[in-house]
Amino acid sequence: MAEPMTIRTVAPSDPRVGELLRAAFPTDEEAKLVSAVAVDAPALVDGLSIGAFEGECLLGYVLFTRVWVGPGSAQALSLAPLGVHPEAQGRGIGRLLVLDGLRRARNLGECAVIVLGYPEYYTRFGFEPVGVLGIEAPWPDVPAEAWLGLDLDPGALGRMNGVVQYAAAFNEVV
Ligand SMILES: CC(C)(COP(=O)(O)OP(=O)(O)OC[C@H]1O[C@@H](n2cnc3c(N)ncnc32)[C@H](O)[C@@H]1OP(=O)(O)O)[C@@H](O)C(=O)NCCC(=O)NCCS
């Protein structure tokens, strides 16, 4: 009988995280990113490195890291990476991870989340384009429809503008 699924925090340095990300993504860039962020204290937010487990087997993973927006360095979160093992995709695990992460972030008093990702996927959770608010990606040629944000505190993103600063490791991947 399959073991029940549990969603719980997991250290970004846990070797299972790297293995899972290497299986979920076509290259090892995301695994390398998480290894680098794991030792970047200002980027890490306690409780927002989250795994979906069947028993001790990691089937999905999501990481939320600190970002700083604009000249005032307003604090927000980045959602990246999100990955589900290819053999476990389409079972709602990605959805559970995103929803759990958003709930935890809200409970921590975080005000907003930014993601660069599939518009069709993230708009399901209420993410909307943020370029129109004057929130800019730090990389060139980011498609407007994939540059998204979600308010945890209503109106938070509307009070921010400028370039989003990510942990240094992100600039080597995107
Ligand atoms: C994207 C990903 C995290 C989704 O996780 P998942 O557990 O398979 O997704 P869920 O079961 O929660 O949701 C499935 C739905 O997402 C949709 N979906 C999956 N990948 C998608 C994509 N690239 N673009 C748009 N929708 C997508 C599916 O079509 C499915 O739609 P349905 O509910 O209408 O059938 C997973 O497919 C994955 O790890 N992909 C490879 C890594 C990756 O690209 N991650 C980046 C995310 S920006």
The ligand as an SDF file (V2000), in Angstrom:
LIG
                    3D

 48 50  0  0  0  0  0  0  0  0999 V2000
    5.2890   22.2600  -13.2830 C   0  0  0  0  0  0  0  0  0  0  0  0
    5.2340   21.1920  -12.1960 C   0  0  0  0  0  0  0  0  0  0  0  0
    5.9540   21.7000  -10.9490 C   0  0  0  0  0  0  0  0  0  0  0  0
    3.7540   20.9150  -11.8630 C   0  0  0  0  0  0  0  0  0  0  0  0
    3.6860   19.9770  -10.8110 O   0  0  0  0  0  0  0  0  0  0  0  0
    2.5770   18.8250  -10.8310 P   0  0  0  0  0  0  0  0  0  0  0  0
    2.5720   18.1810   -9.5160 O   0  0  0  0  0  0  0  0  0  0  0  0
    2.8080   17.9620  -12.0200 O   0  0  0  0  0  0  0  0  0  0  0  0
    1.2830   19.7200  -11.0940 O   0  0  0  0  0  0  0  0  0  0  0  0
   -0.1680   19.5550  -10.4640 P   0  0  0  0  0  0  0  0  0  0  0  0
   -0.5000   18.1070  -10.4090 O   0  0  0  0  0  0  0  0  0  0  0  0
   -0.2710   20.3740   -9.2640 O   0  0  0  0  0  0  0  0  0  0  0  0
   -1.0300   20.2730  -11.5770 O   0  0  0  0  0  0  0  0  0  0  0  0
   -1.2120   19.6440  -12.7870 C   0  0  0  0  0  0  0  0  0  0  0  0
   -1.7170   20.6770  -13.7580 C   0  0  0  0  0  0  0  0  0  0  0  0
   -0.6520   21.5800  -14.0560 O   0  0  0  0  0  0  0  0  0  0  0  0
   -0.5490   21.7010  -15.4490 C   0  0  0  0  0  0  0  0  0  0  0  0
    0.8420   21.9470  -15.8340 N   0  0  0  0  0  0  0  0  0  0  0  0
    1.8920   21.1490  -15.6170 C   0  0  0  0  0  0  0  0  0  0  0  0
    2.9820   21.7010  -16.1970 N   0  0  0  0  0  0  0  0  0  0  0  0
    2.5790   22.8500  -16.7710 C   0  0  0  0  0  0  0  0  0  0  0  0
    3.2120   23.8380  -17.5400 C   0  0  0  0  0  0  0  0  0  0  0  0
    4.4880   23.7270  -17.8630 N   0  0  0  0  0  0  0  0  0  0  0  0
    2.4920   24.8910  -17.9570 N   0  0  0  0  0  0  0  0  0  0  0  0
    1.1810   25.0000  -17.6580 C   0  0  0  0  0  0  0  0  0  0  0  0
    0.4980   24.0710  -16.9550 N   0  0  0  0  0  0  0  0  0  0  0  0
    1.2060   23.0140  -16.5210 C   0  0  0  0  0  0  0  0  0  0  0  0
   -0.9870   20.3590  -15.9810 C   0  0  0  0  0  0  0  0  0  0  0  0
   -1.3930   20.4860  -17.3200 O   0  0  0  0  0  0  0  0  0  0  0  0
   -2.1500   20.0110  -15.0690 C   0  0  0  0  0  0  0  0  0  0  0  0
   -3.3050   20.6550  -15.5380 O   0  0  0  0  0  0  0  0  0  0  0  0
   -4.7950   20.0750  -15.2280 P   0  0  0  0  0  0  0  0  0  0  0  0
   -4.9820   20.2200  -13.7280 O   0  0  0  0  0  0  0  0  0  0  0  0
   -5.6730   20.9970  -15.9900 O   0  0  0  0  0  0  0  0  0  0  0  0
   -4.7680   18.6610  -15.6870 O   0  0  0  0  0  0  0  0  0  0  0  0
    5.8660   19.8500  -12.6470 C   0  0  0  0  0  0  0  0  0  0  0  0
    5.2480   19.4360  -13.8330 O   0  0  0  0  0  0  0  0  0  0  0  0
    7.3730   19.9070  -12.8510 C   0  0  0  0  0  0  0  0  0  0  0  0
    8.1250   19.6650  -11.9220 O   0  0  0  0  0  0  0  0  0  0  0  0
    7.8130   20.2040  -14.0900 N   0  0  0  0  0  0  0  0  0  0  0  0
    9.2200   20.1970  -14.3990 C   0  0  0  0  0  0  0  0  0  0  0  0
    9.9320   21.2560  -13.6530 C   0  0  0  0  0  0  0  0  0  0  0  0
    9.4430   22.6310  -13.9980 C   0  0  0  0  0  0  0  0  0  0  0  0
    9.3050   22.9870  -15.1690 O   0  0  0  0  0  0  0  0  0  0  0  0
    9.2340   23.4520  -12.9640 N   0  0  0  0  0  0  0  0  0  0  0  0
    8.9600   24.8470  -13.1750 C   0  0  0  0  0  0  0  0  0  0  0  0
    7.6540   25.2980  -12.6840 C   0  0  0  0  0  0  0  0  0  0  0  0
    7.5750   27.0470  -13.1560 S   0  0  0  0  0  0  0  0  0  0  0  0
  1  2  1  0
  2  3  1  0
  2  4  1  0
  2 36  1  0
  4  5  1  0
  5  6  1  0
  6  7  2  0
  6  8  1  0
  6  9  1  0
  9 10  1  0
 10 11  2  0
 10 12  1  0
 10 13  1  0
 13 14  1  0
 14 15  1  0
 15 16  1  0
 15 30  1  0
 16 17  1  0
 17 18  1  0
 17 28  1  0
 18 19  1  0
 18 27  1  0
 19 20  2  0
 20 21  1  0
 21 22  1  0
 21 27  2  0
 22 23  1  0
 22 24  2  0
 24 25  1  0
 25 26  2  0
 26 27  1  0
 28 29  1  0
 28 30  1  0
 30 31  1  0
 31 32  1  0
 32 33  2  0
 32 34  1  0
 32 35  1  0
 36 37  1  0
 36 38  1  0
 38 39  2  0
 38 40  1  0
 40 41  1  0
 41 42  1  0
 42 43  1  0
 43 44  2  0
 43 45  1  0
 45 46  1  0
 46 47  1  0
 47 48  1  0
M  END
$$$$
